[in-house]
Amino acid sequence: MSTATVPTTDVHDEAIALVREAVNAYLPVARARRGAMDTTTWTQVVNEVRDVVAATN
């Protein structure tokens, strides 16, 4: 196992890229299902995405 460290900016950039990929893949599904969600559920979905993004800052 390597003991080399990855620069923080690389880790941050990778995390942002992964979050963007996941959100971009999921949002079309969420929007398509939006009609079946009540406002509370939709708000929870959006807040969860925001929490994940905020955790990468």
PDB file of N, CA, C, O and CB in Angstrom:
ATOM      1  N   MET A   1       0.841  -1.171   0.000  1.00  0.00           N
ATOM      2  CA  MET A   1       0.000   0.000   0.000  1.00  0.00           C
ATOM      3  C   MET A   1       0.889   1.238   0.000  1.00  0.00           C
ATOM      4  O   MET A   1       1.872   1.315   0.737  1.00  0.00           O
ATOM      5  CB  MET A   1      -0.958  -0.004   1.213  1.00  0.00           C
ATOM      6  N   SER A   2       0.531   2.185  -0.824  1.00  0.00           N
ATOM      7  CA  SER A   2       1.304   3.414  -0.930  1.00  0.00           C
ATOM      8  C   SER A   2       1.018   4.321   0.260  1.00  0.00           C
ATOM      9  O   SER A   2      -0.113   4.398   0.740  1.00  0.00           O
ATOM     10  CB  SER A   2       0.990   4.140  -2.246  1.00  0.00           C
ATOM     11  N   THR A   3       2.040   4.993   0.718  1.00  0.00           N
ATOM     12  CA  THR A   3       1.862   5.952   1.806  1.00  0.00           C
ATOM     13  C   THR A   3       1.844   7.379   1.280  1.00  0.00           C
ATOM     14  O   THR A   3       1.782   8.332   2.057  1.00  0.00           O
ATOM     15  CB  THR A   3       2.968   5.790   2.845  1.00  0.00           C
ATOM     16  N   ALA A   4       1.898   7.525  -0.034  1.00  0.00           N
ATOM     17  CA  ALA A   4       1.865   8.856  -0.630  1.00  0.00           C
ATOM     18  C   ALA A   4       0.504   9.488  -0.360  1.00  0.00           C
ATOM     19  O   ALA A   4      -0.528   8.817  -0.365  1.00  0.00           O
ATOM     20  CB  ALA A   4       2.153   8.791  -2.157  1.00  0.00           C
ATOM     21  N   THR A   5       0.529  10.786  -0.127  1.00  0.00           N
ATOM     22  CA  THR A   5      -0.730  11.482   0.107  1.00  0.00           C
ATOM     23  C   THR A   5      -1.159  12.195  -1.161  1.00  0.00           C
ATOM     24  O   THR A   5      -0.333  12.630  -1.963  1.00  0.00           O
ATOM     25  CB  THR A   5      -0.601  12.481   1.274  1.00  0.00           C
ATOM     26  N   VAL A   6      -2.449  12.303  -1.321  1.00  0.00           N
ATOM     27  CA  VAL A   6      -3.011  13.013  -2.463  1.00  0.00           C
ATOM     28  C   VAL A   6      -3.237  14.451  -2.021  1.00  0.00           C
ATOM     29  O   VAL A   6      -3.816  14.683  -0.960  1.00  0.00           O
ATOM     30  CB  VAL A   6      -4.348  12.345  -2.975  1.00  0.00           C
ATOM     31  N   PRO A   7      -2.790  15.420  -2.815  1.00  0.00           N
ATOM     32  CA  PRO A   7      -3.019  16.816  -2.436  1.00  0.00           C
ATOM     33  C   PRO A   7      -4.501  17.084  -2.190  1.00  0.00           C
ATOM     34  O   PRO A   7      -5.363  16.553  -2.889  1.00  0.00           O
ATOM     35  CB  PRO A   7      -2.488  17.758  -3.523  1.00  0.00           C
ATOM     36  N   THR A   8      -4.783  17.910  -1.194  1.00  0.00           N
ATOM     37  CA  THR A   8      -6.161  18.204  -0.809  1.00  0.00           C
ATOM     38  C   THR A   8      -6.988  18.696  -1.984  1.00  0.00           C
ATOM     39  O   THR A   8      -8.150  18.315  -2.124  1.00  0.00           O
ATOM     40  CB  THR A   8      -6.186  19.233   0.299  1.00  0.00           C
ATOM     41  N   THR A   9      -6.409  19.535  -2.826  1.00  0.00           N
ATOM     42  CA  THR A   9      -7.178  20.054  -3.958  1.00  0.00           C
ATOM     43  C   THR A   9      -7.593  18.931  -4.897  1.00  0.00           C
ATOM     44  O   THR A   9      -8.684  18.974  -5.467  1.00  0.00           O
ATOM     45  CB  THR A   9      -6.366  21.103  -4.723  1.00  0.00           C
ATOM     46  N   ASP A  10      -6.732  17.919  -5.066  1.00  0.00           N
ATOM     47  CA  ASP A  10      -7.096  16.785  -5.917  1.00  0.00           C
ATOM     48  C   ASP A  10      -8.258  16.012  -5.313  1.00  0.00           C
ATOM     49  O   ASP A  10      -9.175  15.608  -6.028  1.00  0.00           O
ATOM     50  CB  ASP A  10      -5.892  15.853  -6.122  1.00  0.00           C
ATOM     51  N   VAL A  11      -8.225  15.804  -3.998  1.00  0.00           N
ATOM     52  CA  VAL A  11      -9.307  15.094  -3.316  1.00  0.00           C
ATOM     53  C   VAL A  11     -10.596  15.897  -3.431  1.00  0.00           C
ATOM     54  O   VAL A  11     -11.658  15.342  -3.715  1.00  0.00           O
ATOM     55  CB  VAL A  11      -8.954  14.843  -1.827  1.00  0.00           C
ATOM     56  N   HIS A  12     -10.497  17.202  -3.211  1.00  0.00           N
ATOM     57  CA  HIS A  12     -11.675  18.069  -3.309  1.00  0.00           C
ATOM     58  C   HIS A  12     -12.242  18.035  -4.726  1.00  0.00           C
ATOM     59  O   HIS A  12     -13.448  17.873  -4.913  1.00  0.00           O
ATOM     60  CB  HIS A  12     -11.320  19.519  -2.909  1.00  0.00           C
ATOM     61  N   ASP A  13     -11.377  18.189  -5.713  1.00  0.00           N
ATOM     62  CA  ASP A  13     -11.834  18.177  -7.102  1.00  0.00           C
ATOM     63  C   ASP A  13     -12.486  16.851  -7.460  1.00  0.00           C
ATOM     64  O   ASP A  13     -13.497  16.821  -8.161  1.00  0.00           O
ATOM     65  CB  ASP A  13     -10.670  18.456  -8.047  1.00  0.00           C
ATOM     66  N   GLU A  14     -11.909  15.754  -6.982  1.00  0.00           N
ATOM     67  CA  GLU A  14     -12.487  14.439  -7.250  1.00  0.00           C
ATOM     68  C   GLU A  14     -13.846  14.298  -6.567  1.00  0.00           C
ATOM     69  O   GLU A  14     -14.786  13.763  -7.153  1.00  0.00           O
ATOM     70  CB  GLU A  14     -11.535  13.326  -6.777  1.00  0.00           C
ATOM     71  N   ALA A  15     -13.946  14.775  -5.337  1.00  0.00           N
ATOM     72  CA  ALA A  15     -15.217  14.706  -4.612  1.00  0.00           C
ATOM     73  C   ALA A  15     -16.291  15.513  -5.326  1.00  0.00           C
ATOM     74  O   ALA A  15     -17.423  15.054  -5.477  1.00  0.00           O
ATOM     75  CB  ALA A  15     -15.046  15.212  -3.172  1.00  0.00           C
ATOM     76  N   ILE A  16     -15.938  16.705  -5.760  1.00  0.00           N
ATOM     77  CA  ILE A  16     -16.895  17.545  -6.487  1.00  0.00           C
ATOM     78  C   ILE A  16     -17.343  16.854  -7.766  1.00  0.00           C
ATOM     79  O   ILE A  16     -18.531  16.850  -8.087  1.00  0.00           O
ATOM     80  CB  ILE A  16     -16.277  18.919  -6.813  1.00  0.00           C
ATOM     81  N   ALA A  17     -16.408  16.277  -8.490  1.00  0.00           N
ATOM     82  CA  ALA A  17     -16.746  15.582  -9.739  1.00  0.00           C
ATOM     83  C   ALA A  17     -17.692  14.415  -9.475  1.00  0.00           C
ATOM     84  O   ALA A  17     -18.643  14.207 -10.229  1.00  0.00           O
ATOM     85  CB  ALA A  17     -15.470  15.077 -10.437  1.00  0.00           C
ATOM     86  N   LEU A  18     -17.441  13.655  -8.416  1.00  0.00           N
ATOM     87  CA  LEU A  18     -18.310  12.523  -8.084  1.00  0.00           C
ATOM     88  C   LEU A  18     -19.708  12.987  -7.688  1.00  0.00           C
ATOM     89  O   LEU A  18     -20.703  12.385  -8.091  1.00  0.00           O
ATOM     90  CB  LEU A  18     -17.697  11.700  -6.953  1.00  0.00           C
ATOM     91  N   VAL A  19     -19.782  14.058  -6.897  1.00  0.00           N
ATOM     92  CA  VAL A  19     -21.086  14.588  -6.491  1.00  0.00           C
ATOM     93  C   VAL A  19     -21.851  15.088  -7.707  1.00  0.00           C
ATOM     94  O   VAL A  19     -23.040  14.808  -7.856  1.00  0.00           O
ATOM     95  CB  VAL A  19     -20.918  15.724  -5.459  1.00  0.00           C
ATOM     96  N   ARG A  20     -21.170  15.828  -8.574  1.00  0.00           N
ATOM     97  CA  ARG A  20     -21.840  16.332  -9.779  1.00  0.00           C
ATOM     98  C   ARG A  20     -22.355  15.187 -10.649  1.00  0.00           C
ATOM     99  O   ARG A  20     -23.471  15.240 -11.166  1.00  0.00           O
ATOM    100  CB  ARG A  20     -20.883  17.215 -10.592  1.00  0.00           C
ATOM    101  N   GLU A  21     -21.534  14.157 -10.803  1.00  0.00           N
ATOM    102  CA  GLU A  21     -21.938  13.007 -11.611  1.00  0.00           C
ATOM    103  C   GLU A  21     -23.174  12.334 -11.015  1.00  0.00           C
ATOM    104  O   GLU A  21     -24.117  12.003 -11.733  1.00  0.00           O
ATOM    105  CB  GLU A  21     -20.784  11.995 -11.722  1.00  0.00           C
ATOM    106  N   ALA A  22     -23.160  12.139  -9.713  1.00  0.00           N
ATOM    107  CA  ALA A  22     -24.292  11.483  -9.052  1.00  0.00           C
ATOM    108  C   ALA A  22     -25.559  12.328  -9.139  1.00  0.00           C
ATOM    109  O   ALA A  22     -26.634  11.816  -9.451  1.00  0.00           O
ATOM    110  CB  ALA A  22     -23.958  11.199  -7.587  1.00  0.00           C
ATOM    111  N   VAL A  23     -25.428  13.617  -8.864  1.00  0.00           N
ATOM    112  CA  VAL A  23     -26.595  14.501  -8.906  1.00  0.00           C
ATOM    113  C   VAL A  23     -27.131  14.611 -10.328  1.00  0.00           C
ATOM    114  O   VAL A  23     -28.341  14.546 -10.544  1.00  0.00           O
ATOM    115  CB  VAL A  23     -26.239  15.896  -8.362  1.00  0.00           C
ATOM    116  N   ASN A  24     -26.240  14.777 -11.291  1.00  0.00           N
ATOM    117  CA  ASN A  24     -26.683  14.873 -12.683  1.00  0.00           C
ATOM    118  C   ASN A  24     -27.372  13.603 -13.151  1.00  0.00           C
ATOM    119  O   ASN A  24     -28.295  13.662 -13.964  1.00  0.00           O
ATOM    120  CB  ASN A  24     -25.504  15.177 -13.588  1.00  0.00           C
ATOM    121  N   ALA A  25     -26.937  12.456 -12.649  1.00  0.00           N
ATOM    122  CA  ALA A  25     -27.570  11.191 -13.023  1.00  0.00           C
ATOM    123  C   ALA A  25     -28.918  11.023 -12.330  1.00  0.00           C
ATOM    124  O   ALA A  25     -29.846  10.458 -12.910  1.00  0.00           O
ATOM    125  CB  ALA A  25     -26.654  10.015 -12.678  1.00  0.00           C
ATOM    126  N   TYR A  26     -29.033  11.508 -11.093  1.00  0.00           N
ATOM    127  CA  TYR A  26     -30.252  11.278 -10.328  1.00  0.00           C
ATOM    128  C   TYR A  26     -31.350  12.298 -10.601  1.00  0.00           C
ATOM    129  O   TYR A  26     -32.524  11.928 -10.617  1.00  0.00           O
ATOM    130  CB  TYR A  26     -29.932  11.279  -8.874  1.00  0.00           C
ATOM    131  N   LEU A  27     -31.018  13.548 -10.814  1.00  0.00           N
ATOM    132  CA  LEU A  27     -32.048  14.579 -10.933  1.00  0.00           C
ATOM    133  C   LEU A  27     -33.074  14.319 -12.027  1.00  0.00           C
ATOM    134  O   LEU A  27     -34.255  14.577 -11.796  1.00  0.00           O
ATOM    135  CB  LEU A  27     -31.403  15.890 -11.181  1.00  0.00           C
ATOM    136  N   PRO A  28     -32.699  13.826 -13.200  1.00  0.00           N
ATOM    137  CA  PRO A  28     -33.747  13.529 -14.184  1.00  0.00           C
ATOM    138  C   PRO A  28     -34.756  12.498 -13.668  1.00  0.00           C
ATOM    139  O   PRO A  28     -35.950  12.596 -13.953  1.00  0.00           O
ATOM    140  CB  PRO A  28     -33.116  13.023 -15.477  1.00  0.00           C
ATOM    141  N   VAL A  29     -34.277  11.525 -12.918  1.00  0.00           N
ATOM    142  CA  VAL A  29     -35.173  10.521 -12.330  1.00  0.00           C
ATOM    143  C   VAL A  29     -36.071  11.185 -11.290  1.00  0.00           C
ATOM    144  O   VAL A  29     -37.280  10.956 -11.260  1.00  0.00           O
ATOM    145  CB  VAL A  29     -34.362   9.356 -11.686  1.00  0.00           C
ATOM    146  N   ALA A  30     -35.469  12.005 -10.445  1.00  0.00           N
ATOM    147  CA  ALA A  30     -36.243  12.690  -9.411  1.00  0.00           C
ATOM    148  C   ALA A  30     -37.294  13.602 -10.030  1.00  0.00           C
ATOM    149  O   ALA A  30     -38.433  13.652  -9.565  1.00  0.00           O
ATOM    150  CB  ALA A  30     -35.317  13.499  -8.497  1.00  0.00           C
ATOM    151  N   ARG A  31     -36.911  14.317 -11.072  1.00  0.00           N
ATOM    152  CA  ARG A  31     -37.883  15.203 -11.730  1.00  0.00           C
ATOM    153  C   ARG A  31     -39.018  14.406 -12.354  1.00  0.00           C
ATOM    154  O   ARG A  31     -40.176  14.817 -12.291  1.00  0.00           O
ATOM    155  CB  ARG A  31     -37.194  16.055 -12.803  1.00  0.00           C
ATOM    156  N   ALA A  32     -38.693  13.274 -12.953  1.00  0.00           N
ATOM    157  CA  ALA A  32     -39.724  12.434 -13.566  1.00  0.00           C
ATOM    158  C   ALA A  32     -40.686  11.899 -12.515  1.00  0.00           C
ATOM    159  O   ALA A  32     -41.874  11.717 -12.783  1.00  0.00           O
ATOM    160  CB  ALA A  32     -39.083  11.271 -14.334  1.00  0.00           C
ATOM    161  N   ARG A  33     -40.170  11.650 -11.331  1.00  0.00           N
ATOM    162  CA  ARG A  33     -41.009  11.117 -10.247  1.00  0.00           C
ATOM    163  C   ARG A  33     -41.605  12.219  -9.377  1.00  0.00           C
ATOM    164  O   ARG A  33     -42.354  11.937  -8.441  1.00  0.00           O
ATOM    165  CB  ARG A  33     -40.197  10.168  -9.378  1.00  0.00           C
ATOM    166  N   ARG A  34     -41.282  13.443  -9.676  1.00  0.00           N
ATOM    167  CA  ARG A  34     -41.734  14.575  -8.861  1.00  0.00           C
ATOM    168  C   ARG A  34     -43.241  14.560  -8.682  1.00  0.00           C
ATOM    169  O   ARG A  34     -43.735  14.869  -7.597  1.00  0.00           O
ATOM    170  CB  ARG A  34     -41.302  15.894  -9.494  1.00  0.00           C
ATOM    171  N   GLY A  35     -43.971  14.211  -9.712  1.00  0.00           N
ATOM    172  CA  GLY A  35     -45.431  14.191  -9.631  1.00  0.00           C
ATOM    173  C   GLY A  35     -45.950  13.231  -8.583  1.00  0.00           C
ATOM    174  O   GLY A  35     -47.032  13.433  -8.032  1.00  0.00           O
ATOM    175  N   ALA A  36     -45.187  12.186  -8.304  1.00  0.00           N
ATOM    176  CA  ALA A  36     -45.608  11.190  -7.321  1.00  0.00           C
ATOM    177  C   ALA A  36     -45.157  11.552  -5.902  1.00  0.00           C
ATOM    178  O   ALA A  36     -45.529  10.881  -4.940  1.00  0.00           O
ATOM    179  CB  ALA A  36     -45.060   9.823  -7.702  1.00  0.00           C
ATOM    180  N   MET A  37     -44.361  12.609  -5.779  1.00  0.00           N
ATOM    181  CA  MET A  37     -43.851  12.999  -4.461  1.00  0.00           C
ATOM    182  C   MET A  37     -44.664  14.155  -3.906  1.00  0.00           C
ATOM    183  O   MET A  37     -45.069  15.060  -4.635  1.00  0.00           O
ATOM    184  CB  MET A  37     -42.360  13.386  -4.540  1.00  0.00           C
ATOM    185  N   ASP A  38     -44.894  14.106  -2.605  1.00  0.00           N
ATOM    186  CA  ASP A  38     -45.487  15.277  -1.976  1.00  0.00           C
ATOM    187  C   ASP A  38     -44.383  16.318  -1.766  1.00  0.00           C
ATOM    188  O   ASP A  38     -43.200  16.029  -1.947  1.00  0.00           O
ATOM    189  CB  ASP A  38     -46.183  14.902  -0.618  1.00  0.00           C
ATOM    190  N   THR A  39     -44.779  17.499  -1.391  1.00  0.00           N
ATOM    191  CA  THR A  39     -43.813  18.588  -1.251  1.00  0.00           C
ATOM    192  C   THR A  39     -42.750  18.272  -0.203  1.00  0.00           C
ATOM    193  O   THR A  39     -41.580  18.608  -0.385  1.00  0.00           O
ATOM    194  CB  THR A  39     -44.531  19.881  -0.886  1.00  0.00           C
ATOM    195  N   THR A  40     -43.145  17.635   0.880  1.00  0.00           N
ATOM    196  CA  THR A  40     -42.189  17.297   1.936  1.00  0.00           C
ATOM    197  C   THR A  40     -41.121  16.341   1.428  1.00  0.00           C
ATOM    198  O   THR A  40     -39.936  16.534   1.702  1.00  0.00           O
ATOM    199  CB  THR A  40     -42.910  16.682   3.132  1.00  0.00           C
ATOM    200  N   THR A  41     -41.526  15.314   0.695  1.00  0.00           N
ATOM    201  CA  THR A  41     -40.567  14.342   0.163  1.00  0.00           C
ATOM    202  C   THR A  41     -39.626  15.008  -0.826  1.00  0.00           C
ATOM    203  O   THR A  41     -38.416  14.786  -0.771  1.00  0.00           O
ATOM    204  CB  THR A  41     -41.297  13.169  -0.508  1.00  0.00           C
ATOM    205  N   TRP A  42     -40.159  15.819  -1.729  1.00  0.00           N
ATOM    206  CA  TRP A  42     -39.325  16.522  -2.705  1.00  0.00           C
ATOM    207  C   TRP A  42     -38.316  17.420  -1.993  1.00  0.00           C
ATOM    208  O   TRP A  42     -37.146  17.467  -2.371  1.00  0.00           O
ATOM    209  CB  TRP A  42     -40.199  17.355  -3.668  1.00  0.00           C
ATOM    210  N   THR A  43     -38.771  18.129  -0.968  1.00  0.00           N
ATOM    211  CA  THR A  43     -37.887  18.999  -0.199  1.00  0.00           C
ATOM    212  C   THR A  43     -36.783  18.193   0.472  1.00  0.00           C
ATOM    213  O   THR A  43     -35.638  18.643   0.520  1.00  0.00           O
ATOM    214  CB  THR A  43     -38.684  19.780   0.849  1.00  0.00           C
ATOM    215  N   GLN A  44     -37.103  17.017   0.987  1.00  0.00           N
ATOM    216  CA  GLN A  44     -36.093  16.154   1.600  1.00  0.00           C
ATOM    217  C   GLN A  44     -35.046  15.720   0.579  1.00  0.00           C
ATOM    218  O   GLN A  44     -33.855  15.684   0.887  1.00  0.00           O
ATOM    219  CB  GLN A  44     -36.754  14.924   2.230  1.00  0.00           C
ATOM    220  N   VAL A  45     -35.485  15.391  -0.633  1.00  0.00           N
ATOM    221  CA  VAL A  45     -34.547  14.996  -1.691  1.00  0.00           C
ATOM    222  C   VAL A  45     -33.601  16.155  -2.004  1.00  0.00           C
ATOM    223  O   VAL A  45     -32.384  15.974  -2.057  1.00  0.00           O
ATOM    224  CB  VAL A  45     -35.311  14.557  -2.973  1.00  0.00           C
ATOM    225  N   VAL A  46     -34.157  17.325  -2.209  1.00  0.00           N
ATOM    226  CA  VAL A  46     -33.346  18.497  -2.541  1.00  0.00           C
ATOM    227  C   VAL A  46     -32.399  18.841  -1.389  1.00  0.00           C
ATOM    228  O   VAL A  46     -31.232  19.160  -1.619  1.00  0.00           O
ATOM    229  CB  VAL A  46     -34.252  19.704  -2.869  1.00  0.00           C
ATOM    230  N   ASN A  47     -32.891  18.779  -0.167  1.00  0.00           N
ATOM    231  CA  ASN A  47     -32.040  19.083   0.990  1.00  0.00           C
ATOM    232  C   ASN A  47     -30.916  18.073   1.140  1.00  0.00           C
ATOM    233  O   ASN A  47     -29.808  18.436   1.534  1.00  0.00           O
ATOM    234  CB  ASN A  47     -32.872  19.120   2.266  1.00  0.00           C
ATOM    235  N   GLU A  48     -31.182  16.820   0.834  1.00  0.00           N
ATOM    236  CA  GLU A  48     -30.137  15.798   0.910  1.00  0.00           C
ATOM    237  C   GLU A  48     -29.020  16.106  -0.087  1.00  0.00           C
ATOM    238  O   GLU A  48     -27.839  15.987   0.240  1.00  0.00           O
ATOM    239  CB  GLU A  48     -30.727  14.396   0.639  1.00  0.00           C
ATOM    240  N   VAL A  49     -29.398  16.499  -1.297  1.00  0.00           N
ATOM    241  CA  VAL A  49     -28.402  16.876  -2.306  1.00  0.00           C
ATOM    242  C   VAL A  49     -27.595  18.068  -1.809  1.00  0.00           C
ATOM    243  O   VAL A  49     -26.370  18.084  -1.927  1.00  0.00           O
ATOM    244  CB  VAL A  49     -29.082  17.208  -3.663  1.00  0.00           C
ATOM    245  N   ARG A  50     -28.269  19.051  -1.261  1.00  0.00           N
ATOM    246  CA  ARG A  50     -27.568  20.235  -0.734  1.00  0.00           C
ATOM    247  C   ARG A  50     -26.603  19.860   0.382  1.00  0.00           C
ATOM    248  O   ARG A  50     -25.490  20.382   0.445  1.00  0.00           O
ATOM    249  CB  ARG A  50     -28.578  21.271  -0.220  1.00  0.00           C
ATOM    250  N   ASP A  51     -27.027  18.951   1.267  1.00  0.00           N
ATOM    251  CA  ASP A  51     -26.156  18.520   2.364  1.00  0.00           C
ATOM    252  C   ASP A  51     -24.891  17.854   1.840  1.00  0.00           C
ATOM    253  O   ASP A  51     -23.795  18.101   2.342  1.00  0.00           O
ATOM    254  CB  ASP A  51     -26.903  17.561   3.290  1.00  0.00           C
ATOM    255  N   VAL A  52     -25.051  17.011   0.831  1.00  0.00           N
ATOM    256  CA  VAL A  52     -23.889  16.325   0.258  1.00  0.00           C
ATOM    257  C   VAL A  52     -22.939  17.338  -0.367  1.00  0.00           C
ATOM    258  O   VAL A  52     -21.725  17.266  -0.174  1.00  0.00           O
ATOM    259  CB  VAL A  52     -24.332  15.281  -0.795  1.00  0.00           C
ATOM    260  N   VAL A  53     -23.494  18.272  -1.110  1.00  0.00           N
ATOM    261  CA  VAL A  53     -22.661  19.292  -1.751  1.00  0.00           C
ATOM    262  C   VAL A  53     -21.975  20.155  -0.693  1.00  0.00           C
ATOM    263  O   VAL A  53     -20.791  20.467  -0.822  1.00  0.00           O
ATOM    264  CB  VAL A  53     -23.510  20.175  -2.700  1.00  0.00           C
ATOM    265  N   ALA A  54     -22.696  20.536   0.334  1.00  0.00           N
ATOM    266  CA  ALA A  54     -22.115  21.371   1.388  1.00  0.00           C
ATOM    267  C   ALA A  54     -20.973  20.655   2.104  1.00  0.00           C
ATOM    268  O   ALA A  54     -20.004  21.287   2.525  1.00  0.00           O
ATOM    269  CB  ALA A  54     -23.190  21.773   2.398  1.00  0.00           C
ATOM    270  N   ALA A  55     -21.088  19.358   2.237  1.00  0.00           N
ATOM    271  CA  ALA A  55     -20.046  18.591   2.925  1.00  0.00           C
ATOM    272  C   ALA A  55     -18.744  18.544   2.132  1.00  0.00           C
ATOM    273  O   ALA A  55     -17.696  18.220   2.691  1.00  0.00           O
ATOM    274  CB  ALA A  55     -20.530  17.178   3.190  1.00  0.00           C
ATOM    275  N   THR A  56     -18.793  18.859   0.853  1.00  0.00           N
ATOM    276  CA  THR A  56     -17.579  18.837   0.035  1.00  0.00           C
ATOM    277  C   THR A  56     -16.842  20.166   0.073  1.00  0.00           C
ATOM    278  O   THR A  56     -15.720  20.263  -0.425  1.00  0.00           O
ATOM    279  CB  THR A  56     -17.921  18.484  -1.401  1.00  0.00           C
ATOM    280  N   ASN A  57     -17.450  21.188   0.653  1.00  0.00           N
ATOM    281  CA  ASN A  57     -16.803  22.509   0.713  1.00  0.00           C
ATOM    282  C   ASN A  57     -15.821  22.604   1.833  1.00  0.00           C
ATOM    283  O   ASN A  57     -15.195  23.647   2.019  1.00  0.00           O
ATOM    284  CB  ASN A  57     -17.825  23.595   0.861  1.00  0.00           C
TER     285      ASN A  57
END
